[in-house]
Amino acid sequence: MRASRLLGMLMLLQMRRRMTAEALAGEFEVSVRTIYRDMDHLSAAGVPVYADRGRTGGFRLLEGFETRLTGLTSQEAETLLLAGLEGPAASLGIGGPLLNAQRKMLAALPEDKRASARRIATRFHFDPVAWYRRAESTDHLPAVARAVWEERIIRVRYESWRRLIDRTLAPLGLALKSGRWYVVALADGAPRTYRVSSIRELEVLQERFRRPPDFDLAAFWREWVRDFEARIYRDRAIVRASPLGIARLRDLSAAVADAIDASRTPVKPKGWMRVKLPIETIEHAQRELMGLGMEVEVLAPKALRERIGRTAERLARLYARRPG
């Protein structure tokens, strides 16, 4: 335990240059006294660690000192390799550097741990694209990623659902969801979300922007997803579904699956359920539910039931005719 903590302290000091005893104690959840003892052990082991006194003081390493030790256990190395599986990294244009980093990490491991870590690539594969879909075009993604990293302004021509629009954006981060990349960017002073595949033209400017110090990409994305789902499901439908219909309804979305669990009530015939479902619009619900055929019957709203009925009648007349 102490050896692992000592190595962790060495890596932190190498990354952050200077840390107080209190900060180190909080990082490793030990007492300040333990940190001082650990520093004595590092010094005795030949690590050039120094203590600067005063208000802005703390522990630091001798200028220019670096260690090549990784201290990775085989489990830690496996986890890092798993997190860097091929897919997103290639889309971002960093597949080559990632592969080189993985090779360097493996080379630093002892032979017994190296063999264990290598198994990751042969036993796990990451495919973020949903079933029956192809990965979206990501031609502009590497350039957007560089602009995010370098905090550079981008000028885009973006295809919204209404028209082509021109925007000047300050890109704060990228998010990957269901095989689709989204860039979160400041536009008119507020963070907004844009689908990368809808960018038709892109120019990365030399002008830089100042990233808001309190912006939390993960927290923004969680809130944005919750708000998007609340806005997109604006209505409710009540349906009666067979066991097969229930299974197919669950595949429509996580929100529909949750609604089924929260509202299902047994009805006749045996095995059928009455459930309340979130829907986007009457038109969208018609397309989704008609694909389930006789396994689902819409009970409400009346407008949806009547629309499906009219469409079914037209289909019946169409298929009653002789083809040709």
C-alpha positions in Angstrom: 0.0 0.0 0.0 2.8 2.4 0.9 4.8 1.6 -2.2 1.8 2.3 -4.4 1.2 5.6 -2.5 4.8 6.7 -2.9 4.8 6.0 -6.6 1.5 7.9 -6.9 2.9 10.9 -5.0 6.0 10.9 -7.3 3.8 10.9 -10.4 1.6 13.7 -9.1 4.6 15.9 -8.3 6.0 15.2 -11.7 2.7 16.3 -13.3 1.9 19.3 -11.1 5.4 20.4 -10.1 4.5 21.5 -6.6 1.9 20.3 -4.1 1.3 21.1 -0.4 1.3 18.4 2.3 -2.4 19.1 2.8 -3.3 18.7 -0.8 -1.4 15.4 -1.0 -3.0 14.2 2.2 -6.5 14.9 0.7 -5.5 13.2 -2.6 -4.4 10.0 -0.9 -6.8 10.2 2.1 -4.1 10.0 4.7 -2.9 12.4 7.5 -0.4 15.2 6.9 2.0 13.5 9.2 1.9 10.4 6.9 2.7 12.6 3.9 5.8 13.9 5.7 7.0 10.4 6.5 6.4 9.4 2.9 8.5 12.3 1.7 11.3 11.1 4.0 11.1 7.7 2.4 11.2 9.1 -1.1 14.2 11.2 -0.3 16.0 8.2 1.3 15.3 6.3 -1.9 17.2 8.9 -3.9 14.3 10.9 -5.3 15.3 14.6 -5.3 12.2 16.0 -3.5 12.4 19.3 -1.7 10.1 21.2 0.6 9.6 25.0 0.0 8.5 26.9 3.1 6.0 29.7 3.3 2.5 30.4 2.2 3.1 29.4 -1.4 5.4 26.5 -0.5 5.0 22.8 -0.8 6.8 19.8 -2.0 8.5 19.8 -5.4 10.9 17.7 -7.5 14.3 19.0 -8.6 14.0 20.9 -11.8 14.5 18.6 -14.8 14.0 15.4 -12.8 11.7 12.9 -14.4 11.0 9.2 -13.8 10.3 6.7 -16.5 8.6 4.4 -14.0 4.9 3.7 -14.6 4.1 1.6 -11.6 1.1 0.1 -13.5 -0.3 -3.1 -12.3 -1.6 -5.5 -15.0 -5.2 -4.6 -14.1 -4.4 -0.9 -14.5 -2.7 -1.4 -17.8 -5.7 -3.5 -19.0 -8.1 -0.7 -18.0 -6.1 1.9 -19.9 -6.0 -0.3 -23.0 -9.7 -1.0 -22.7 -10.4 2.8 -22.5 -8.4 3.4 -25.6 -10.0 0.8 -27.9 -10.0 1.6 -31.6 -13.0 3.6 -32.8 -13.5 7.0 -31.2 -9.7 7.7 -31.2 -9.5 6.9 -35.0 -12.5 9.3 -35.7 -10.7 12.0 -33.7 -7.6 11.6 -35.8 -5.5 10.4 -32.9 -5.5 6.7 -33.7 -1.8 6.7 -34.5 -0.6 8.6 -31.3 -2.9 6.3 -29.2 -1.3 3.2 -30.7 2.2 4.6 -30.1 1.2 5.4 -26.5 -0.1 1.9 -25.9 3.1 0.4 -27.3 5.2 2.5 -25.0 3.1 1.6 -22.0 3.3 -2.1 -22.8 7.1 -1.8 -23.3 7.4 -0.3 -19.8 5.6 -3.3 -18.2 7.3 -6.4 -17.0 6.9 -9.4 -19.4 4.3 -11.2 -17.2 2.1 -8.1 -17.0 2.6 -7.3 -20.7 1.1 -10.6 -21.8 -1.9 -10.1 -19.6 -2.6 -6.5 -20.8 -2.2 -7.5 -24.5 -5.3 -9.8 -24.2 -7.5 -6.7 -24.1 -7.2 -6.1 -27.9 -8.0 -9.7 -28.7 -11.1 -10.0 -26.4 -12.9 -6.7 -26.5 -14.1 -4.6 -29.4 -15.9 -1.2 -29.1 -18.7 -0.4 -31.6 -20.7 2.6 -30.6 -23.0 2.6 -33.6 -26.6 1.5 -33.1 -28.0 -1.6 -34.9 -29.0 -1.1 -38.5 -27.1 2.1 -38.8 -23.8 3.2 -40.3 -21.3 5.4 -38.7 -21.9 9.1 -39.6 -19.5 11.0 -41.7 -16.8 12.5 -39.5 -14.7 14.4 -42.1 -14.6 17.6 -40.0 -14.2 15.8 -36.7 -10.3 15.9 -36.5 -10.3 19.6 -37.2 -13.0 20.3 -34.7 -11.1 18.2 -32.1 -7.9 20.3 -32.7 -9.9 23.5 -32.3 -11.3 22.2 -29.0 -7.9 21.3 -27.8 -6.2 24.5 -28.9 -9.2 26.8 -27.9 -9.5 28.2 -31.4 -12.6 29.9 -32.9 -14.3 28.0 -35.7 -16.5 29.3 -38.5 -19.0 26.7 -39.8 -21.8 26.4 -42.3 -24.3 24.2 -40.5 -27.3 22.3 -41.9 -30.1 22.6 -39.3 -33.4 20.9 -39.8 -34.8 24.1 -41.4 -31.9 25.6 -43.5 -28.2 26.1 -43.9 -26.9 28.6 -41.4 -23.5 30.2 -40.8 -22.1 30.3 -37.2 -19.0 31.4 -35.5 -18.4 29.1 -32.5 -16.0 28.7 -29.6 -15.8 24.9 -29.3 -15.7 23.7 -25.6 -15.8 19.9 -26.1 -16.9 16.9 -28.0 -19.4 14.2 -27.0 -20.1 10.8 -28.6 -23.6 9.4 -28.3 -25.0 6.4 -30.2 -22.3 6.6 -32.9 -22.9 10.4 -33.4 -20.4 13.1 -32.5 -21.6 16.4 -31.1 -19.6 19.6 -30.5 -20.6 21.7 -27.5 -19.7 25.3 -28.4 -20.3 28.9 -27.2 -22.6 30.7 -29.6 -23.8 34.2 -28.6 -22.3 33.7 -25.2 -24.2 30.5 -24.3 -23.2 26.8 -24.7 -25.1 25.0 -27.5 -24.9 21.6 -29.1 -24.2 20.9 -32.8 -24.1 17.6 -34.6 -20.6 17.3 -36.3 -22.0 15.4 -39.3 -24.3 18.4 -40.1 -21.3 20.7 -40.5 -21.0 21.3 -44.3 -18.1 23.7 -44.3 -15.5 24.4 -41.6 -12.8 27.0 -41.1 -10.5 26.9 -38.0 -9.4 30.5 -37.3 -6.2 31.7 -35.7 -8.2 33.6 -33.2 -8.3 32.0 -29.8 -11.0 32.1 -27.1 -10.9 32.0 -23.4 -12.6 28.8 -22.0 -15.0 29.5 -19.1 -13.0 28.2 -16.0 -16.2 26.7 -14.4 -17.5 24.9 -17.5 -18.1 21.2 -16.8 -18.6 19.3 -20.1 -19.9 16.1 -18.5 -22.4 18.0 -16.3 -23.6 20.1 -19.3 -24.1 17.1 -21.4 -26.1 15.2 -18.8 -28.4 18.2 -18.4 -28.7 18.8 -22.1 -29.7 15.2 -22.8 -32.4 15.3 -20.0 -33.7 18.5 -21.4 -33.7 17.2 -25.0 -35.6 14.1 -24.1 -38.1 16.1 -22.1 -38.7 18.4 -25.1 -38.8 15.7 -27.8 -41.4 13.6 -26.0 -44.2 16.1 -25.8 -47.2 13.8 -25.7 -48.4 10.4 -24.4 -50.1 7.5 -26.1 -52.0 4.6 -24.4 -51.6 1.2 -26.2 -52.4 -2.4 -25.7 -49.6 -4.8 -26.7 -48.8 -8.5 -26.9 -45.7 -9.9 -25.3 -43.9 -9.6 -28.6 -45.3 -6.1 -29.0 -43.9 -5.1 -25.6 -40.5 -6.5 -26.5 -40.5 -4.5 -29.7 -41.7 -1.4 -28.0 -38.8 -1.6 -25.6 -36.4 -1.4 -28.6 -37.7 2.0 -29.6 -35.9 3.9 -26.9 -34.8 3.8 -23.3 -37.6 6.4 -22.4 -40.2 4.0 -23.9 -38.8 1.1 -22.0 -38.9 3.0 -18.7 -42.5 4.1 -19.4 -43.5 0.4 -20.0 -42.0 -0.6 -16.6 -43.7 2.3 -14.8 -47.2 1.9 -16.4 -47.9 -1.6 -17.5 -51.2 -3.2 -16.5 -52.3 -6.7 -17.5 -55.3 -6.9 -19.9 -57.0 -9.6 -22.0 -56.0 -11.7 -23.8 -53.5 -13.3 -21.4 -50.0 -11.9 -21.6 -51.1 -8.6 -23.1 -50.3 -5.3 -21.4 -51.8 -1.8 -21.3 -49.1 0.8 -21.2 -48.6 4.6 -21.5 -45.8 5.7 -23.9 -44.1 9.0 -24.5 -44.4 10.1 -28.1 -42.8 12.9 -30.1 -45.7 13.8 -32.5 -48.8 12.0 -33.9 -47.0 11.6 -37.2 -43.8 10.2 -35.7 -45.8 7.8 -33.4 -47.8 6.6 -36.4 -44.7 5.6 -38.3 -43.2 3.9 -35.2 -46.3 2.0 -34.1 -47.5 0.9 -37.5 -44.3 -1.0 -37.9 -45.3 -3.2 -35.1 -48.4 -4.5 -36.9 -51.0 -6.4 -35.1 -48.9 -6.7 -31.9 -49.8 -3.2 -30.7 -53.2 -1.5 -30.7 -53.4 2.3 -30.0 -56.2 3.2 -27.6 -55.5 6.9 -27.2 -55.1 9.7 -28.2 -58.1 9.6 -30.6 -56.2 11.5 -33.3 -53.4 8.8 -33.4 -55.8 5.9 -33.5 -57.8 7.5 -36.3 -54.7 8.3 -38.3 -53.4 4.7 -38.1 -56.9 3.4 -39.0 -57.1 5.6 -42.1 -53.6 4.6 -43.2 -54.5 0.9 -42.7 -57.6 1.3 -44.8 -55.6 2.9 -47.6 -53.0 0.1 -47.4 -55.7 -2.5 -47.5 -57.2 -1.0 -50.7 -53.7 -0.7 -52.2 -52.9 -4.3 -51.6 -56.4 -5.5 -52.7 -55.6 -4.3 -56.2 -53.8 -6.4 -58.7 -50.1 -5.2 -59.0 -49.0 -3.6 -62.2 
